[in-house]
Amino acid sequence: MAEAASDTGSAASLLEQCLVRYDKLRPCTTAFIDTRTPGSAEKENFTIIGPGVAENPDQYVHISTPHGFNIGGARQPPNCVNSQHSHETAEVFMIQSGTWAFYLGSECEDGRVVLHEGDVISIPVHVFRGFENVGENTGFMFAVLGGDDPGHVTWAPYVFEHAAQHGLVLLEDGSLIDTTLGETIPPGKRAMPATTAADVERLRRMSGEEIAECVVTAAELAVDDAAVTAAGLRETPLIGADNPSEGIPAGKMNWPHGFHLRHIAMQGGATTRVHSRAEPEVFLMHRGRLAIEMDGESVILEAGDTLTVPLDMPRRFSNEGDERAEAWVVRGGDRPGAAVALNRET
């Protein structure tokens, strides 16, 4: 399941194969065509689950098992920019730390929105977007892309111009050629044509006001103790349709993504029943500590950690500490299914 497991030289337990610690994430600093563009060279890209959209074959994939969606991450120091681009599938960011500005339009001309720790944004397909760390410290955010194969990135015209100045050529298959290393285009392959003005006009344009409707802020997710259930757990829909069987309404961003996203907040000392799900489930830990039990093992998730739970696997999660724990949970499919309670304690 996880490529990282093979690095240990011995068979890893199922839980170890499903867990990616934040401090074990392997970054790629040369993942995309803008890797040498001034102002972008210091960005770090992470592919946590699935192949992602990296253009460098050296990008490390932590967990390769198909989920129906991809999980990645971006870490950037202050003033570091990710160039304008669009995607073929949904792209959602959850701000783990830092302050981030998201810009719209091929030249950042259509507007912007600024997000802070705990905020979530879903950017529709075929919209030019880019982002910058506008805070004072290095920031990290999780990213979710729809589909097992999210396709290639469409870069704004200026990105090709800057890349050529620094010796990088993007091929039609989405891979990069570095001419400064003496690399040439292999036989049978061709350079990706630069995006044209006509290509730009075919893509959707959104204003800053429109993209603000695609954001759920941390303030909107603020936990009112009175709203937490008797079990000490509150699950808030962000993306996806409603599920009457759970008593949970649709999320604010309820158009099809190929996955749905919930925010969970758990009070200290709270625990769930043992249950299973018939859809992929991935925990992205935001703050606090959350204990997950499955397959006869348990693990404590801390801020920035990622854990995927296999289909139909009995699981239980709890907060064994005193402070509230919060996580984002990504599950497969647009139509959420209810958890199946299991009448046992292990």
N, C-alpha and C positions, 0 to 999 in steps of 0.2 A: 504493500500500500504506500509506504513512504520511502522515497529514495534515500532519505537521511538515515534510515535504519541500517542500511548496508555499510555505513561508515564505521559502525562499531565493531565489525568483524565477527559478530555473533548474532544469533536470532533475537530479535527484539519482541517484547510482548505486544499484544494487540494495542494496549493503551499507549505504549511508547510509539507505535507506528502512527497513531492517531493524533499525537500531541506535537505541537511546534511551539517551543518557548520563544518569547520575544528576544531574549539574549542569545538565542541560537540561530536567529534569522540570518541568512546569507544574502547580502546585498549584491546587486550588480550596478556598477557605475557607468557601464557602457551599453545599456540595454536598448537605446533608441538612437535614431538618426541625429538628434539634437545634442548628443552627449558631449560634443566639443564646442557647442555654441556658448559664447561668453554669457555667464549668468546662469547656465544650466549644468555645467560640468560637475558640480558637487552633489547632484541629486542621486539618491540611492533608491533602486527599485527592487521589490521583493515579489516572488511568485511563490505563494504559500500552498494553494490548492489549484491544480489544473495548470495548463500550459501558459495561460495569459496571452498577452499580445507582444511580448518582448521580441525584438528584432535581432538579438544576439544569441546564438545557440549556446553560449556559455552561461546564460541565465540559469541559475539553479532552481529546480522545481522540488519543493520539500515533500509534497504529497501529490502523486500523479493520478490517483484513482479518480475516474470521472464522477462528478456530483450533479451535473446539469447546470453548474455555474462555476465561476472561478473566484478565488480569493487571492488578493494581492495586497501590497502595501507600498507606501511612498514615504521616505524620510528625507527632509531637506533642511539645510541651515537657513538662517535669515536671508532674505532677498534672493533666494534661489528660485528659478522659474522652470516650470514644465511648459513647453511650447504648445501653441494652439493646434488642436487636432480634433477629429471626430471618430466615433466608434459605430460599428454595425449592430451592437447589442447594448442593452442597458448598462449604465455605469453608475455605481453608487459609492459615495465616500462617507466614512464615519470618522470624525475627527477625534483621534486619541489624545493628541496634545498639540499645542501651538495655535497660531492664528493664521488662517489661510484665505486668500482672495481668489475667487474663481472669476475668470474673464470670459466673455462671450464674443463671438465673431472671429473671422479669420485674422483680423488685426487688432483684436481686443476692443473693437469699436462699438459693440452692441450693449455693453453694460457689464456690471460686476456685482457680486455679492460677497460679503465677508463672513466667514464661519469661524467659530471658536470651539474650544474643547467640549465634546459631547454633542455637537451638532451633526446632522445628517443631511446629505444632499443627493438627489437622484437626477442625473442629467439625461434627458431624452436622447435617443439615437439621432444620428445625422445632424448634430449641432456642434459647431466649433466651440471648443472649450480649452482653457489652459488654467494653470493655477500657480500661485506664488506663496511662499511663506513670508507673510508680512509682519510676523511677530519678532520678538527679540531673542528667542531661543530656538534651537532645533526642534522641529515638529514632526510628528508621525501620524499618518492616517491609514486606516484600512480601506480597501477598495473591493467591490464585488462587481464582476462582469457576468452578464447573462450568457448561457450556453456553454457546452463543453468546448466548443471551438468558437471563440468570440471574434474570429476574423482578423483582418489587418487594420491598422490605424490609417486614417486619411489625414495627412499633414497639410497645414496651411502652406501656400506657395512660398512664403519667405523662409520656411524651414529648409526646403531643398536648396535655396540659394546659400544659406549660412552653412549647411552641411558640405556643399561643394567647396567652399572656401577652406574647409578643414579636412578635406580628403576623404569624406564619407559618401558612399553611394548606396542607396536603397534599391534592392532588387524586387522584381514583381512577386517573388515568393515570400516577401516580407523579411528577408535576411539582409545583413549589412556587409558591404565590402569596404575595407580600410586601405585606401591606396597609399597611405603613409607607411604601411607595413609591406608594401610591394604586392598587395593582393590585386587581382584582376577579376573581371567578370568571367565566371566559368563558362565553358562551351554549353550552348543550349539554354542559357539563362540571359535575361535582359534586365536592364535598369528600369526601375519604376518611373513612368513618366511623371514629371512634376505636376502637381495640382494646378489647374488653370483657373482663370477668372470664371469661365463657364461652369467648371466643376463647383466652384464656390457658390455660384448663384443657385445651383440645384439643391443645396443643403438648406435646412430649416434655420431661420433666424429667430432668436428669442431676446427679449429685453431683460433688463435687470429686474423689473417688476414681475415679469413672467417666471423667471427662474426662482424668485423668492417664494413662489407658490410650490416649488419643488424642494423645499427645505423644511425640516423639523428641527427646531432649536432645542438646546438643552433645557432652556426655561420651560418649553412646552412639555418636557419629560420630567420636570421637577416632581419628586415623589412626595405626595401628601400622605403622611402616615395613616390618615383616616381612610385613604383609598386603597391601601394595601389589604389584601384578603386575609381571612383568619389564618390562612397557612403562612402568612408573612411574605407572600409573593405577589408582585404586580407585573403583568405582561401587557405591554402596550404595542398595538399594531402601528407600524410605520409604512410598510409597503405590502400590498396584497389585498385580496378580497376579504370579506367578512366570513366568519365561521359561527353560525348560530349555535352549533353544538357545544362550542367553547364559551359562548356568550361574549365573543370578542368581535367588535365591528371592523369595517374595512379601515385600512391605513389611509393616511392623508394622500399618499402617492399610490393609488389603487389601480393604475393602468398596468397592463401585462409587462412583467419583467422576466418571467421564467423562474422566479424565486420570490419568496416573501421574507420580510424582515420584521422582527419584533425586538423590543427593548425590554429586558427583564430587570427588576429591582427586587432584591431579597433582603429582608431584615435579618439581623444577627440572631442565630439560633433556629432559624426556619429551615424546613426540609420539605421536599416533595415526596409523594409516594413513588414506589418503583413503577415505571411505565415504559412503553415503547412507542415508536413512531414508524410509519410506513413511508417516510420521506427523509432524505438526507438532512442532517441537523449539524450545524457548525456554530460553536460558541466563540465569540471574539470578546475577550475580557477587557472591560473598560476600566473599572476601579474596584478596589476591595479584593476579597479572596472568595472563591467559590469551589467547593468540593464536588467532584463528579465521581460517581461510582458506576462501573460497568465491567462486565466480564470478570467478576471476582476481584477487581482491583479498584483503587481509588487514587485520585490525584487532586492537588490543589492548584487551581488556575489563579494566576496573578495578572496584573495589568499588562496588556499587550500580548498575552498568550492566546493561542488558537487550538481548539480541540474539535475534531469531527467525530461524530458517533455513528457507527454503521446502522444501516436499515434494520429495523425490528430488534435491535439490541436492547435488552432491559437496561435502564439507566435511572439514576436518582441523583439529584443535585441538592446541595444544602450549603448554608452559610454557618460555619462553625465558629465564627468570630463574633465580635460585638458590633463592628461597623457594617453599614449597608454595603452589599455587593451589587454591582451593575455590569451587565454584559449585553452585547447585541447578539441576537441569534438569527442566523440565516437558515431557512428551510427551503427545500426544493418545491417547485411548482407554484403556479399563481393562485390555486385554490387550496387554502390551508386545510389540513386534516387534523382532527382532534387526537390527543394522546390516548393511548390504550392503557388503562390502569391494569396492573398485574397484581393478583392477590397473593403476594409473597413479599418477604422483607429482605431478600438477598438477590 
